[in-house]
Amino acid sequence: MAGMLWVTDREPQVSRLFGELIPEADVLAPDELEARLALGQRPDAMVIDGTQLLELPARLRAELLRLPRLLVCTGMLLASIPSGLVSGPGVAVLAKPFCVEDLEAAVEWVRGTPTRLPAEGPAFGALIQRRRGRRTRRGSLAGH
């Protein structure tokens, strides 16, 4: 994808990971994101933490949801997020924690490289990321 690509996440390790995988991206701290948006700057594609997106004023959130590519990375339960807050023609959601294969597919999708998820039909941007089960303290799987 030609153009400006921003990465921002409240978890520094997630921002660093995406920054390493997408070296052409500008990795922004949350306050830097807000400053750029206040100046009227907009990227062509963006990776953003779900909580950051939801905390933005509705007008700014609506603008970001209209970007050609917006990847929302979230640890929130997907069922608890109102679909209107993370929907749009260029929006995809990647649930945390994510596996390597889904991360790779997400990076290719943000870059605009045609890709398909392993062993699945629809392109990455057309679906909401599955929530994988997590181990609880007692060792059973949760989230399924």
CORGIFEN-V124708 format. One line per field, one symbol per residue. psi: psi as a letter, one per 40 degrees, with the letter a starting at -180 (. if undefined). burial: + if it has 16 or more other ideal C-beta (glycine too) atoms within 10 Angstrom, else -. Layout:
psi=???
burial=???
This chain:
psi=hiahhihhidhddddddddddgdeihhiidddddddddeeihidiihihdddddeiidddddddeeidhhhhhieihddehhdeefiidfhihhhhiiidddddddddddeehhiiihfidiideeihhihiiihideeihie.
burial=----++++++---++-+++-++--++++-+--++-++-----+-++++++++++-+---++--++-+-++++++-+-+--+----+---+++++++-+---++++++-++++--+-+------++--++-+-------------
